Amino acid sequence: RNNANIDVLPVVVPAQRKEPHENIARIAKRYFDDNMQQAWINPRLLSMVSEYKR
């Protein structure tokens, strides 16, 4: 249940607290570029980022 959130939140939440919403997409994009081998995490992280953008 919580495993999905534990995998994703450490990447997005610390950035969100320090940066304005606009930069979350940049940070996520960098994360994707650096970790494309971990393609399984992208859909979950993308869904998180899309929620922050609203």
For each residue, the residues with C-beta under 8 A, 3 or more apart:
1: 4
2: 5 6
3: 6 7
4: 1 7 8 44
5: 2 8 9
6: 2 3 9 10
7: 3 4 10 41 44
8: 4 5 11 12 41 44 45 48
9: 5 6 12 13 48
10: 6 7 13 14
11: 8 14 15 27 28 31 45
12: 8 9 15 16 24 27 28 45 48 49 52
13: 9 10 16 17
14: 10 11 17 18
15: 11 12 18 19 23 24 27
16: 12 13 19 21 24 52
17: 13 14
18: 14 15
19: 15 16 22 23 24 27
20: 23
21: 16 24 52 53
22: 19 25 26
23: 15 19 20 26 27
24: 12 15 16 19 21 27 28 49 52 53
25: 22 28 29 49 53
26: 22 23 29 30
27: 11 12 15 19 23 24 30 31
28: 11 12 24 25 31 32 45 46 49
29: 25 26 32 33
30: 26 27 33 34
31: 11 27 28 34 35 45
32: 28 29 35 36 42 45
33: 29 30 36
34: 30 31
35: 31 32 38 41
36: 32 33 39
37:
38: 35 41 42
39: 36 42
40: 43
41: 7 8 35 38 44 45
42: 32 38 39 45 46
43: 40 46 47
44: 4 7 8 41 47 48
45: 8 11 12 28 31 32 41 42 48 49
46: 28 42 43 49 50
47: 43 44 50 51
48: 8 9 12 44 45 51 52
49: 12 24 25 28 45 46 52 53
50: 46 47 53 54
51: 47 48 54
52: 12 16 21 24 48 49
53: 21 24 25 49 50
54: 50 51
